[in-house]
Amino acid sequence: MKKWRCGAFIRVHGFIQGVWSKQSVLRFTHHVLRMTLYVLLGVSTAHGWIDGTPYFYEHFGPVLKDTSEVPSAPARPNAPQLILGDRKEFFAVNFNTHEQYIVQSTLRAIGEFCYIFVEDSEWLRTVNEETVRSVRRAFDDATPADSNRGIYEIETELFGAPPDIDGDKRIYLLLLDIRDKATRGSNFVAGFFSPINQHRGVLRHPELGIPVRSNELDMLYLDTDPLNAGSEKALGVLAHELEHLIHWRHDSNEEIWINEGCAEYAMFICGYRVTGHVSSFQQNPRISLIDWPQGARSQLAHYGAVYLWMLYLHEHYGGSQTIAAIVKDRANGISGINNALHSRGVEATFPVIYADWKVANYLDDTEFADGRYGYQNEQLRLRPHREHRSYPVSVENNVLASYASDYIPFYPSARNGNLSLSFEGDNRLPYDVKAIEFQGEQPTTVHDISLTEMGKGSLLILAFGQDVGKVTLIPSIQSEQDLSGRNVSSYAYSAQQIIEKVEFNATVLPNPIHPRYWDIIAVPNHSIAGSPPQITVAHNAKPIISAAPMKVVQDGAIYTYSLHLSPEITPERVRWEIFFLGESVGSGELQKR
């Protein structure tokens, strides 16, 4: 499929010269020149690149996992001896129709580790000798990460050797105009690894029933339009696709989000940037880490998320060898990550690390909390889900998927007061809720909000508007049992900035049934939600209960404490006192029955 061409604009230019004003022609010419420059520099007019590899796992998953019914074809006894200029036909997939088609191509370069074939219709249109030299040099000789090692050596030394279905150590690289659904402003398929080529004979599309043929080669596909196949972006895609080939050898049915995360990481270790995908995640950070979307739906943010996950493990849990252990472990998904971490001597499990990772994505501060909430190799600034600057706040029916996080900052509406936060999650699924205090732009404290069995929790932030300039709430669903990421839950939260002084009406009621019990009740003049008041009880001036939290009733509207006295204690010599935020807010003595 032919995509956006600069030539179309130039042809139109010739037509409009006779009907437009000189100024209009100059403006249009400037636009054409700018578009031409984009093409020459390899800048895509599409929104962003995606990988075609997940397509095969989505559509051919059952067939790829079970090879018992795949008709066998005889293996070639020896790898063919190829020379420059050899013509060859390859099977490729049309992502629009799901059908295969034949690509007529010519061998344009032979490297130490690769054959580079170019689709004949693309030669001297989007690909030339310089393009081929750039691809061969990057694959064989040098990368931004290492001037003495190419993509092949860097990745095989770390992840292991690729499969060898064709008995040839070289990888076939096919540069072609990938047929996809790309239009101007949409995502486009920049490359892919087809696991079908790791089978012999003919397979059938599980849904459509159409025949699908294998090239029976270790090969990768790289787009030539709108991608400039010789650009740094394209070479990064090539590093991405090689990891898929190697990963297939170790774990052919790995979950897509792990597979794509490791492939994005492969770009990083070869020195290629993942900027576009990271930027997309920053704009949409509330996606599930572990639930990869099917089809070509807005996937760019998911690429950014899985890359940042692998980068976080790299920086905080053992470097590149930890990612290599994930690639080589035959367990899938979260289980494979936990296995790899355990093999590297890491005791922390996936949910624990995720709880830190979600905070790191928001803070990205390597100088705070010993660097656990930051990246050395990225600079992130997430767009929050929503923010609040006036109070009271009450929000319900926020929906989250498993291992997805929301980021909700609260700013003071006045220069003094306290912030009372309340959270209530669906008690069917476990939540992890963090709250970060900031002084200015600097984080000072990361709170874990403790939740009851019913999923409720609260927190009181003191000096909100004075010492504390912002508080960010970060809830997420984290279940070790839910490994799909497709479970969703709703939650609610409320917030109130308490400016006026909190006053309590405190009283004591004898228990009518149990004579040795008294109920001490404290009613604040408005809901405080966060830290409950505390009670101290003394007998003959000697403390018998010290700073015990009172029990909340009606979401902070009433607090109670049930006091039991042993027989040797006389009630009339018992004195109680209630404290809130370190200040006494009520006191009295028990009355004799």
Beta strands, then each sheet from edge to edge (+ up, - down):
strand 1: 48-51
strand 2: 87-93
strand 3: 100-110
strand 4: 114-119
strand 5: 171-176
strand 6: 187-192
strand 7: 202-204
strand 8: 211-213
strand 9: 219-223
strand 10: 393-401
strand 11: 408-410
strand 12: 418-425
strand 13: 431-439
strand 14: 442-448
strand 15: 456-461
strand 16: 470-477
strand 17: 488-498
strand 18: 504-510
strand 19: 517-524
strand 20: 534-539
strand 21: 542-549
strand 22: 551-553
strand 23: 558-564
strand 24: 574-580
strand 25: 583-589
sheet 1: 1+ 6+ 9- 5- 4- 3+ 2-
sheet 2: 7+ 8-
sheet 3: 10+ 17- 12+ 15-
sheet 4: 11+ 16- 13+ 14-
sheet 5: 18+ 19- 23+ 22-
sheet 6: 21+ 20- 24+ 25-
end
